[in-house]
Amino acid sequence: MSDQAISASVSWTTTLETYFARTAEKAHGLSMMHKDAEGFVGTQRTSVDIPVIVLSGVTGFVSALSSSPLLSANQGVVSVALGCVSLFVGILNTTGSYYQFAKRTEGHRISAIQWGKLFRFLNVEMSLPRDERMNPQDLLKMTKETYDRLQEISPLLPEQVVEKFKDKLAKYKDMDIGVPDEANGLERVTVYVETPEMSIKSPPISPPATLTLRLPEKATAVSI
């Protein structure tokens, strides 16, 4: 559908308002999940970075003391130990680079902010009266483009974060809240069905009744 077709056909309806409300609720849920994912991936990053920092410092310190008389007697053992520690540090560095913990943490942080902005914007728009809101055609176009763009740039959510979010949703199972596709699985598509207009026909109007009065003899019949 082109922009001109949208501009000519879209107006404020209950169905459109429900779509915006559901989209805002999904954006809020995605913002929460990406915020949790930032902490989850950040913990993984810390578990790699801290040992690398500590072991690198210890390796450098021991290497500087390897020529001292204190360690000269066990030079071979020290060299083997330093080699093993250096190998372990290299493996940790390679693991951190492969999983890109720093990049993923930043990606989740940015995604949480952007999804939160979309939620707050739609929340404000839907809280206003219809005549004070943004044009529905422009709002629909902007919401669709923003939602698609954020889905493209957002990093994948860890399974642990999604499961945690599902457990949190259990407290709101009695509330009709829009759930992100990542946590909801398949979602039923709502199809708009136009209700035919019910035309009520008035019954046909019968011609006026004629009442004939019979007068006594020698009088003419009169019709009323």
KAMOZI-V706532 format. One record per pair of residues at least 6 apart in sequence whose C-alpha atoms are under 8 Angstrom apart, sorted by sequence separation. I is the first residue (numbers start at 1). J is the second residue. D is the distance in whole Angstrom. If there is no record, write none. Layout:
i	j	d
I	J	D
I	J	D
This chain:
i	j	d
65	71	7
66	72	6
181	187	7
214	220	8
215	221	6
71	78	7
126	133	8
214	221	5
215	222	8
125	133	6
213	221	6
214	222	7
66	75	7
125	134	7
212	221	7
213	222	6
212	222	6
213	223	7
212	223	5
213	224	8
66	78	7
211	223	6
212	224	6
210	223	7
211	224	5
210	224	6
166	183	6
165	183	7
63	82	8
62	82	8
162	182	7
163	183	8
162	183	6
59	82	6
59	85	7
59	86	7
118	146	8
55	85	7
56	86	8
56	89	7
55	89	7
115	150	7
114	150	8
52	89	6
51	89	8
111	150	7
52	92	7
52	93	7
111	153	8
111	154	6
48	92	6
49	93	8
111	155	8
48	93	8
108	154	7
49	96	8
107	154	7
108	155	7
48	96	7
107	155	6
45	96	7
104	155	7
45	101	5
44	101	7
45	102	7
42	101	7
41	101	6
42	102	7
41	104	7
42	105	6
41	105	6
38	104	8
39	105	8
38	105	5
37	105	8
38	106	7
38	108	5
37	108	6
38	109	6
35	108	7
34	108	5
35	109	6
34	109	7
34	111	6
35	112	5
34	112	5
33	112	8
31	111	7
32	112	7
31	112	4
30	112	7
31	113	7
31	114	8
31	115	5
30	115	7
31	116	5
28	115	7
27	115	5
28	116	6
27	116	7
27	118	7
28	119	5
27	119	5
24	118	7
25	119	7
24	119	5
23	119	8
24	120	8
24	122	6
24	123	7
21	122	7
20	122	7
21	123	7
21	126	7
20	126	8
17	126	7
12	130	7
37	157	7
37	158	7
40	161	8
34	157	7
12	136	6
33	157	7
37	161	6
11	136	6
36	161	7
10	136	7
11	137	7
10	137	6
33	161	6
33	162	7
7	137	5
6	137	6
7	138	8
33	165	7
29	179	7
30	180	7
29	180	6
25	177	7
26	178	5
25	178	5
26	179	5
27	180	7
25	179	7
26	180	5
22	177	7
23	178	7
22	178	5
21	178	8
22	179	8
